[in-house]
Amino acid sequence: MGGGVTEVPKGTVVEDRLLGRLDGAEDGPTLICVAGIHGNEPAGVHAVLRVLSKVGERVERMSGRMVAFAGNMTALETGRRFVDRDLNRAWTTDRLARLRENGSDRDSVEDREQVELLSAIETVLRSVNGPVYALDLHTTSGPGGVFSAFTDSLPHREFASKFPVPMIFGLEELVDGTLLNLLSEHGIVSLTIETGQHDEPEAIDRAEAAVWIAMVSAGLLPEELVPELVDARQRLERDCAHIPRALEMRYKRDVVDGDGFSMKAGYRNFQRVERGDVVARDREGEVALLESGRLLMPLYQEQGEDGFFLVREFQPFWMGVSLVMRRAGLSRIAHWLPGVRRVEGTDDEVIVNKRVARFYARQLFHLLGFRQLEDGGDVLLMRRRRFDETRYLRQAPTPRPLEED
């Protein structure tokens, strides 16, 4: 594995949004790969092209299809994260509805990029009749950033578990409008993989490894036809050997125009930090941590809305506890708990009074398969994740059209 790349190009020209498509001889699942949704993250593009060139005659033994798209083609060419706005922060139902209504009258480069990428994905979805998996390939501006992120419903967690990298829980509660969130909400088993620092050639190798693992895990190719799989797993295991398997999101430092945020130099992804450590500065002065944990994705690039994240390790044992609780259907009776009531008109949303349920509120509901929608101070608004049932472990869900809420 590996293509002998010694330097990742600063600008990547992509001639067509469709990087490639492989159609197997037999019907089966669909794997959608998206690379370069941020223009300064081209490693995934090069990795996907490698895999497409190597499959060769094995496509005749493949079931289903693999389709790969470039994300922000304009930004990829310039080597910048984005031109006018972040393409991976506006995949919300309201935003997409406005873009569809505007037709050709769109305000920014990313508006056009988003409409074209959305249309390309929807075209694929209209022709499938089985489960769909998605792999969203990224890199980070800080060193050491190899991990996966996903919405924690059971089929997504099962898919993520096939990749021997740290699993980050709860990112969707802190970052709105990602492509991952949109696809996950519509029954597409989706996973974001961060494969290292933007400019390191190894980021391409790790992204290639992730694509091979995804093809086998999604059921496109049997393991015996993918000799690259052994090296793929070993590469990721080796590069992540010193990092805990499971971590949860605790905090995100937002960056807005004019706040003067500047990360202190020298931090790595997953570096241990302590409460009170000064990790950055802004126009108000020093930015000190309010709790201990590990830093994730420190901002060392010009563009970006996230200064850093703080994550905390938890024992994989709790994933097993969570599975047992969800198999037992306990999420459907969560409103029986003291201080918890259903939101009128829905069976999936609850309001949690933190003063009554202070000993179990957020953590317990995460175990039950809920995600936090809003923290109102004394109350939490939580919603049960879609497709979070054990039957989807036996057969992944068939996706819903992206036009549907």
N, C-alpha and C positions, 0 to 999 in steps of 0.2 A: 504494500500500500504506500501511497505517496507519489508525487509527481516530480520530485527534484526541485521544487520551487524554493529559491533562497530568499525571495523578497516578494511581499504581496503588493501588487501594483496600486498606486495611489488613486488612479482613475480607471474604471472598468467600463469599456464600451460594450453594450449589449445590443445586438442588432434586432432582436425580437423578444417580446415579453415571454413567449413560450420558449424556454430553454431546451425543452425536449419532451418527448412522450414515448412511452413504451407500452404497447398493447399485447398482452399475453394471448396465447392460443385458446385458453379457457377463460370463461367469465369468472369473476371473483371480486375481491375488495379493490378499492382505489386508494392510492397514496398520492397526496398532493404535497409537493415540496415548494416552499417559498423562500427565496434567498435574496438578500440585499434590499430588504424593505427600508433599511437605513443605508444611505449611499456610501458611508465610510466603513461599511461592513461587507466587503466583497468576498470574503473567504468562502461563504456558502455557495456563491455562484460558481467559483472555480471547482469546488468539491462536487457539486451536482453534475457539472459537465464531465468531470472525471468518471463518475459512476456511469453516466449514460454511455460513455465511450467504451466502457469495460464490460457491460452486460453481454454484448455480442449475441451469439447464437442461443444463449440461455433464455432469451425472450420467448423462444418457442416452447419452453417448459414452464413459462410463467403463467400464473393465474391472475386475472384482473389487469390493472393498469397503473402506471406511475406517470404523473404529469408534473413538470417542474416549471415554475414561473420566476422571473425576475420581479422584484418589488418596485423600487423607485429607480427607474432607468435613468432619469435625468440626473438625480443626485449621485448615482453610481458613476456616471461619466465625470462629474466634477470632483468626486471623492469627498463630498460633504454629507453630513447626516441627513440634511434635507435642504431644500431651496427656500420655500416659503413657510412651511409648517411641518411638524413631525407626522409622517405618514402612518405611524403606529400608535397614534393617540386619538383617532377620530372614527373608529369603527363602531359607532353607536347607531342604534336604530334611527334616532332623530336626524343625525348627520347624514346617514345614507339616504334617508327619504328626501332631504333637501337637495342632495346631489342629483338624485334621479329626477326631481322636479325641474332643476335648472337646465337640464339638457346640455346643449353645447355651450351655454353661457356660464362658465365656471371661473371662479375668482383666482385660482392659483395653480402653479405647476402640480402641487400635490393633489388638488381637486381632480385634475385630469388623470394623474397616475392612479388615484384611488378608484375612479370610475372604471378605468380600463382593467385594472386588476380584479375588481369586483366582478365585472362582466365575464372575464376569463374564467374565474372560479365558478360562477353560476352556470356557465356553459358546460363545464365538466359535470357539475352536480345534476344537471338535467338529464344526463345520459347514464347515470348509475342506477343500479337496482339492488345494491347491497351496502355493506358498511364502508365508510370513508374515514381515512386517517390523514392527518396533516402534520407536517414537520416544518417548523418555522426556525430558520437558521440565523443565528446572531453571533456577534462578538462584542467585547467590552473595551473601554478605554484604559482600564487598569489591568495589571498582570494577574494571572492565576484564576481567571474567571471561566471555569468549566463546570457547568451544572445544567439541570433541567428545571423548567417551571411549567405548571399546568393547573387547570381547575380540578379540585379534588373530588370529582365524582369517580365511582369505582372503575369504569372502563378506562378513564384517563390515567388513573393511578396505576392500573395494571399495565398499560402501554408504557408508561414512564419507568416502571420497575425493570423493564427489559434493557435499559441503558445503564451501564455501570458508572454513573456520575451522581454527584449529590442532588437530591430531590428537594426543591424549594416549594414549600406550601404557603399559600396565602398571598401570592403576588397580585392576583386579580382583585383583592380587596383594597390594594393601595394604588394600583395603576389602572385607570379607566381607558376604555376605547381601544384596546389592542385587538389585532386580528385574531389572536388566540382566543380571546373572550368571545368574540362574535361567532367563530366557528364552533367553539365548545357549546355555546347556548343552542346551537341548531343541530346537535347530534353528531357532529364530526369529532372523532377522537383525536384531540390536538395536543401537540407538545412543542414547547419552545426549547431549543438547545443552544446554550451559549458555549462556544468552543475555544475561547481564549481571547487574547488581546488582538486588536484590529490588525496590526502589522506583522504579527509573527506567522511564519510559514506553517508552523505546527497547527495553527487554527484551521487551515485547509485540510490537513490530514485528519484532525479530529472530526471535522464536519463530514468528510468522506466516510469515516468510520460510523458516524451516526446514521448516515443514509443507508449503508449496508444493513445495519441493525434494524432500521425501520422497515426495510423491504422484507426481511425475514419475519419480524415480529408482526407485521400487518398481514402476512400470509401470501405475499406475492410470489416468493421463491422459497422452496424448501431449503433447510439449512445445509443439506449435503451438496447443494449446487452453488454454495457461496463460500469458497475457501477463504475469501477475504474476511469472513466473520471472526475467525480466531484472532487474527491480528487486530481487528477492529475493537473487539472486547478487551484484549490485553492492553492496547494503547490507552484506552479511556481509563481502565482500572489503574494502570501505572501512573497516569497523570493526575489521578484523583485520590491516590492511596492515602494521603494525609488529611483528607477532608471527611467530616461526618457524612453518613449516608442521608440523613433527614434533618432538615432545618426549617424553621417557621419564620415568616416575616414578622418583624416587630415594629418597624418604624421606617418612614421615608422622609427625607429632607427635600421639600419642594424647592425648585429654583425658578424665580420669576425675574422678568426684565427689571434691571435697576437695583436689585438687592445686593449686588456686589459679591455674590458667593464665590469663594475660591477655596478649593480643597487643598489641604496641606500636602506637600509632596511626600512620596515614599510609601504610601499605603498600597497593600495588595488585597485582592479579593480573599475573603475568609480570614483575614488577619484578626486576631483577638484584640479587643479593645475593652476598656473599663469605664464604668460610670465616672463622669467628670473629665474624661480625656477631651482635649481640644483638638478637633480633627479638621476644622476649617475656620474661615473667617467670612464675615459679610459686613454690610455697612453699619450694623449695630455693634460689631466687635467680634469676639471669639464665639465659635459654635462648639459647645460642649455637649457630650452625650449625657442623656438622662438615665441610661441603664447600660449594663455590660452586655457584650455579645460578640458578634463577628461582623466586620464591615463587608458590604457587598456593593459592587459596581460604583466605586468612588469615581467622581466625575473629573476626568483628565482630558477633556476635549472642549472645544469652543462652544458647541451647541449641545443642548440637552436640558430637560426639565427636572431631572432627578439628580440631586447633589450626591446622595449616597443612600444606601439602605442599611438597616441593621437587622441581622438575623440571629436566631438562637437555636442551638442544637436541641433535638429531642430524641428519645430512644425509639428505634423502629418498632419496639414492642407495642407502642400506642397505635401504630397502624393496624396491628392485628386486633387490638381492642375495638378500634373503630369499625373494622370489617364485621366483627361479631355483632356490634350494636346495630349496624345498618341491615345486616341479614335478618335480624330479629324484628325489623320494622319499627324500631323505637322512635325514629324521626317523626312518624305520623301521630305519635301521642305526646310529643314534646310540649304541646300547649297545656298538658295536665300538670306540668311542674309549677310550683309556687312562683309567682311573679312573672308568669309567661301567659300571653294571650294571643290568639290568632288575629291577623289583620282581616277585617271584615271583607268578605267577597273572595277570599283566596284560602286554599288549604296549604300553601307552601310558604307563607310569610308569617312571622311571629314578631311580637314586640316583647322585649325582655327588660323587666325593671331591674336594673343593676343593684339597687339598694336592697331588694329582696333576694335576688339570685346572685349575689356578689361572689359566692364561692364557686360557682360553676358556669357562669354566663358564657363568655366567649369560647373558652376551651372546650366545654362540654358540647356546645352546639357545633363546633368544628368536628368533633368526633362523630356527631350524629349526621354530618353531611350538609350542614348549613354554611352559608357564607354571609359575612357582614355586609349589609348595604349601607348602613348609616350608624354613626355613633352620636347620639343626641345628648351626651352628658350623663343623664340619669337612666337613659334607656338605649337599648340596641335594637335596630331593625335587622332581622336576619331572614334569609330566604333559603329554603332547601334547594340544593343543586339539582338541576335537571339530569335525567338519565342516570340517577344514582341508585340503581337497583341491581341486585345480584343476577338477574336474568341477562343483563347486558355484559356480564362477564362470560357467559356462555355464547352469546352472539351480540356483537357490537351493534348499536342502534343504526337504523337507516336514517340518514340525515333529512331534515326538513329544509325546504327552500329558504334562502337567505332573506327573501322578501317578507317572510312571515315573522311576526313578533314572537 
